[in-house]
């Protein structure tokens, strides 16, 4: 046996070309199969990460159980859960809220409002909203979208290290520090606004002046106002207006006619401070699920609630349902009541953790699809490996025959083939698997690095084991069939004579074609060889067809749909990565110093708006003549004054350089220095009766000094109109520079669009953005759209690269399979081919014959693959309601076909070279 | 038998180099006239096949010259040698070497097809008759016995009436009856068409029928 193994290994060592081709075929097949396993594992982990981030890592929500208990029993239950062996982790979260802002938005306002008065004996504070959050256990079990997410606010302290409460930062202003114990009272207060106070009077007067009404939404009689009057009245309460528009502290709002409720006293130890907003009181603790302000509910006007959530994770050695049932009973419930209070399971996560046997039925369609895909990939891999082994075995058929003649048994002959299988199992399987996991790791890491933090490379032992097993199974099944052929089906005599069993098929005899010139003879000879070899080339033709099909399909899709999709990311109107929005402080200088000309950012575009409310009435203040703005707009606007926008757009240098520099013919600095606004209208005029739109000349017309006029605004201010301009983007409104004095005076709503200069800069850019919006109080209105913009673009590019690599691998497998078949065909026919040389065939004729044969097969594969790809593309486009067009991709299709055919032609070269290397022709003829 | 058709001068063939060098042919000199039947004998490994292969341009000698019909074939290029093999030589191997996808007739006319020459159908029929393959003309090689295949090889070597026929143990795989028959075919052909036959054989009775017998021993030729 040892000699047979040695013989097998000698063959492997000495037939380098054969071994290399077979090794590459098998490695690539294993690579494809293992890639599926590698990506599946990482996808499962990524989905788990995403699920955990959004919805938490808990397995069961047992809130309904705790809700059935009395308050004191709830604490006991929590202790039980915390120490329960079947529970590996838990989180209990309690929230109590007293919300006066909802209460004060009454359907029938009465001019009064309520709040809580806080007092520590020295200081007094008014509270519009009191929230008490308390957690016990591991808060990270709750996800981003979970109710009452305890992870929402940054904690300043480590609760595990000590005892205490996180209290509002305004207590620090009152002189309290960490470690202090505070005793305070809370009482409900209902009061009216002090109408005699300057603050209240000023607010009402201002509103009257601005809008024509002094009424606010919480005033008595607001609900009964007529529609027109209601339009003029403020839609927010006076308190809200004073807090948010006038920066008045809630406690400083003048009140009168206070009605006080009972005083409730509380004592707590300060562990740290949080950033409660003006009028809010937020207290956080890790005291479990006991309420703190229960007593307040009896006489508070506020809308209040107290709610708890309890989540658990069951020990992974236990079945989920068994563990929960045990816990249910040990919490004091009867087993029969379990169905009345079923826990809410985190099904999706449990399924991803392979812990939910009962939920699998819901996912059978997906599992079935997965199995089909795995089966198809496995069959493809098996075809290729089978082909490689079959070629190798048949090439050595005469050797097998000789060994049988010399006395080797059938089993021993089969063992020869299996030895080779073991060799490839030990070499190609680890190589292919390692390449697959390496590719997966690099691509998943690339996605993670562009900001998709949920992506994680993960090797699931079960999935890895299954894919490795499938690879080995494919190799051994292929080896088995070849071994059985070598050992049983091929008789020694057949092997020594012809190398294959005599066919049972009836042989058809045709009339000979004798009168042929050499050209026609070659073509006929090639045709006959192709028909003779069709069974050998069948598998390689199929695999090459599949490879070309997938590759061509991906290329076509990429060039059409993909290109269109990616163009969105290059367009100027795409979603920016960051949007920063200011309402009061426009922070243009700060934007410029932090973001503009910073290499981290490729675009910073700021624009602001102002609604100037020009006095457009037909009569001027001083006389009965038409107002200047009205006259002006009638004279210049293509639509007349009725269709212009009462809006000033303030633009920055980015926007100016892109769209305004040319029509205005000035620099941004000159634009910023202008003392006035320019009327900007579109070059496109109204549509005439023939449906055609007039187009006007693009340009800028600065007024002579005598023509510059002040446009009066309703508030009394005046803005200079200094000229008109016309361009394609004109919106029939006014423009000025965001850096101008006018902007400083009037601009009150600024949008800044920022794009990052490459995803590799995202971490640093994101940090800058976050710190900026926090510093300049723009958090509430700013958005990070990176994941929908640059991040998504890079994500798509990364995915495309992965797909191209995988598809390229499948294509390479097909090509290799064909190369293998071609070279074996050449080597097997070396005697025949060199005999032809001996009767006068030239070298060139021999080369052409072999190349033409290989090109025929590859041309067939190319045509089939390309037709399939074109049909799939047409079906895809038609299915999406798109027009099917091959314009632009025809070139790619032709190039793909030619490349594949040329590769196949080149594939015959090694075989031809090995024939030519012979010193003499006689080596192969005798 | 007047004209010299083959002149071999100082022909040497060495395989390998240095210590591993093997001298298959050592300074071989001879002439063969048109129409002669020359038998080459010698022990295994003596250089007989090497000599025949050099004469058929299947192998290049290390030194020396082979002048066939006034042309030194040792200095010709591949295209010229291919043409030489197509037109001047009919080679018969010990192992038949037929094309499996071509039937008997097509195998026989192969040299003519390669040379763009129309086959002489009458002569083809004659060859088929002589070789006893008329009924098998449409059969494929794997449908024939060894003897029949060798006859096909014979016919292939004769179809284009080459001036020189080189046969390397053509009867090596045949029984005595077949051997006598194929030798008879050869002799009749060379007589009829004034062809030169150089044949390697271990069979003394065949060698005895030759006009000349060359003996090669360790690469040295003697007559």
Boltz contact constraints between the chains, C-beta under 6 A:
constraints:
  - contact:
      token1: [A, 509]
      token2: [B, 138]
      max_distance: 6.0
  - contact:
      token1: [A, 512]
      token2: [B, 105]
      max_distance: 6.0
  - contact:
      token1: [A, 512]
      token2: [B, 106]
      max_distance: 6.0
  - contact:
      token1: [A, 514]
      token2: [B, 109]
      max_distance: 6.0
  - contact:
      token1: [A, 514]
      token2: [B, 119]
      max_distance: 6.0
  - contact:
      token1: [A, 515]
      token2: [B, 118]
      max_distance: 6.0
  - contact:
      token1: [A, 516]
      token2: [B, 113]
      max_distance: 6.0
  - contact:
      token1: [A, 517]
      token2: [B, 116]
      max_distance: 6.0
  - contact:
      token1: [A, 518]
      token2: [B, 114]
      max_distance: 6.0
  - contact:
      token1: [A, 518]
      token2: [B, 116]
      max_distance: 6.0
  - contact:
      token1: [A, 521]
      token2: [B, 113]
      max_distance: 6.0
  - contact:
      token1: [A, 528]
      token2: [B, 101]
      max_distance: 6.0
  - contact:
      token1: [A, 532]
      token2: [B, 101]
      max_distance: 6.0
  - contact:
      token1: [A, 832]
      token2: [B, 99]
      max_distance: 6.0
  - contact:
      token1: [A, 835]
      token2: [B, 97]
      max_distance: 6.0
  - contact:
      token1: [A, 838]
      token2: [B, 58]
      max_distance: 6.0
  - contact:
      token1: [A, 838]
      token2: [B, 91]
      max_distance: 6.0
  - contact:
      token1: [A, 839]
      token2: [B, 110]
      max_distance: 6.0
  - contact:
      token1: [A, 839]
      token2: [B, 111]
      max_distance: 6.0
  - contact:
      token1: [A, 840]
      token2: [B, 82]
      max_distance: 6.0
  - contact:
      token1: [A, 840]
      token2: [B, 85]
      max_distance: 6.0
  - contact:
      token1: [A, 840]
      token2: [B, 86]
      max_distance: 6.0
  - contact:
      token1: [A, 840]
      token2: [B, 114]
      max_distance: 6.0
  - contact:
      token1: [A, 841]
      token2: [B, 114]
      max_distance: 6.0
  - contact:
      token1: [A, 842]
      token2: [B, 79]
      max_distance: 6.0
  - contact:
      token1: [A, 842]
      token2: [B, 82]
      max_distance: 6.0
  - contact:
      token1: [A, 843]
      token2: [B, 78]
      max_distance: 6.0
  - contact:
      token1: [A, 920]
      token2: [B, 58]
      max_distance: 6.0
  - contact:
      token1: [A, 920]
      token2: [B, 59]
      max_distance: 6.0
  - contact:
      token1: [A, 921]
      token2: [B, 58]
      max_distance: 6.0
  - contact:
      token1: [A, 922]
      token2: [B, 53]
      max_distance: 6.0
  - contact:
      token1: [A, 922]
      token2: [B, 58]
      max_distance: 6.0
  - contact:
      token1: [A, 925]
      token2: [B, 93]
      max_distance: 6.0
  - contact:
      token1: [A, 925]
      token2: [B, 97]
      max_distance: 6.0
